[in-house]
Amino acid sequence: MLQINENYQKLPGSYLFSTIAKKVAAFTQANPDKNIIRLGIGDVTLPLAPAIINALHAAVEDMAAAETFRGYAPDLGYDFLRKAIVENDYKARNCDICEDEVFVSDGAKSDSGNIQEIFGPQCKIAVCDPVYPVYVDSNVMAGRTGVYNKETEMWSNVIYMPCTAENNFVPEFPKETPDIIYLCLPNNPTGTTVTKSQLSQWVEYARKAGAVIIYDAAYEAYISEDNVAHSIYECEGARECAIEIRSFSKNAGFTGVRLGFTVVPKDLKCNGVSLRDMWARRHGTKFNGAPYIVQRAGEAVYSTEGKAQLKEQVDYYMKNASAIKQGLKDAGYTVFGGVNAPYIWLKTPDKMTSWEFFDYLLENANVVGTPGSGFGPSGEGYFRLTAFGSYENTVAALERIKKL
Ligand SMILES: Cc1ncc(COP(=O)(O)O)c(C=O)c1O
């Protein structure tokens, strides 16, 4: 008899962005003359840099001639891209990572959702709260999370690590030992991060606990402070306990182009079984490669011109982040993040809930942000603004907020 995967029925609706869209649509209909500024969604807005566009055009030409045409890509990704990744993201930072430990993919969302497949159904996951929702939802689909409590908005079989102003947004080691620990640093949604020495303590903790860290470094390009690690492999021992996921979405504007990669070191083993070999098997079976054209564009990210142009883009967004942070501070808000990440996390004023503040900001400043409670119960009382808008809109939004 045909049966569905019942775990999907357990998923609570993903109401965050659809509720925001509905509220904004209703407001626009009632107030057609108001100019709304959107600082809510974590999507980039600058066009692709010239070095990327040139690489895309050249790769399209390659596809037009029999001598240079490419069909299916190699399982792990093209050598030219994996070489550039290893040289620039790892060797340059003294991280011992080889090309055959790098798996090119179509982005960090797929990899962070799929990676759980190589672990057993009984494994217990630990996540930061608030959190990027993919980590929990993909484990719900796999039947690992137990029962959902609507009141607490928590799963019975998930270890939550609150990250709030009280602990400076640094997750504490859980009392119960997890098997899989998801860390996203710099963090979405809080825009905060941890120091290299704090990250090293997590590596040590995972090694002692026999746990694996799934390290989502999608926002690595935004790190500005010297004491923050760009890769978890900068920490001693991480090759034995960590998988790192990277994206080209936020450093190079590939949100619509689609490219990412995952690093699974050969030293990472569970009862003698190589997780790297398992991921290679999974990748080869279920994924047929990121497009050649896109991998060439990825290679251009590491070219001299590419690096310079993309630094300008990151600087542009981080100038917005500084403007938001300073503007909010001037207006009397308590703000976090925005130094090593393109997100600003603010404490809602006057004990407003996250959604109350959403409505207040929309109605009075015509600015759209994201309620912190949408990312988990510990996000209640917080609000996220993103630095991905235009500078002009960002400054205009802050002027309006200051006048409230
Ligand atoms: C923490 C985190 N990981 C992964 C992603 C998705 O990245 P990609 O576009 O490479 O799928 C996002 C996107 O917003 C994110 O915030």
The ligand as a Gaussian input file, in Angstrom:
#p B3LYP/6-31G(d) Opt

LIG

0 1
 C       22.872000      30.196000       7.208000
 C       22.569000      29.986000       5.791000
 N       22.989000      28.870000       5.198000
 C       22.708000      28.634000       3.912000
 C       21.977000      29.537000       3.161000
 C       21.637000      29.212000       1.747000
 O       22.704000      29.400000       0.905000
 P       22.634000      29.013000      -0.635000
 O       22.089000      30.188000      -1.364000
 O       24.041000      28.685000      -0.999000
 O       21.749000      27.816000      -0.769000
 C       21.525000      30.713000       3.727000
 C       20.720000      31.651000       2.939000
 O       20.178000      32.622000       3.358000
 C       21.827000      30.942000       5.083000
 O       21.407000      32.047000       5.701000

